Amino acid sequence: MSTAHTKPTTETITQRLRERLAPSQLEVLDESALHAGHAGADGSGFGTHFRVRIASPNFATLSRVARHRLVYDALQDFMDQGLHAVAIEVL
């Protein structure tokens, strides 16, 4: 797990989502470099903007909003570590 002084990475986010949501499919992409100059970008080019593509049996009976909430809830503590935005694609 990440520490408070370390920015989130694709690996730490992937690990967290696997632990919390047991996905059947998962892809985590760091798109921070694409957001240079945008809100939340810190100039480093990593650790601020991610795209998550995920499928999970936990989503079976949930609305789109509830599915996204589960993902955000699983990643909440990463927000304090520099995570600014997560684009979620539920498969």
PERA-V208838 format. One record per helix or strand. SS is the DSSP state (hx for helix, st for strand). FROM is the first residue (numbers start at 1). TO is the last residue. Records with the same first field share a line. If there is no record, write none. Layout:
# PERA-V208838
SS = FROM-TO ; FROM-TO
This chain:
# PERA-V208838
hx = 10-21 ; 32-35 ; 57-59 ; 64-81
st = 23-30 ; 49-56 ; 85-90
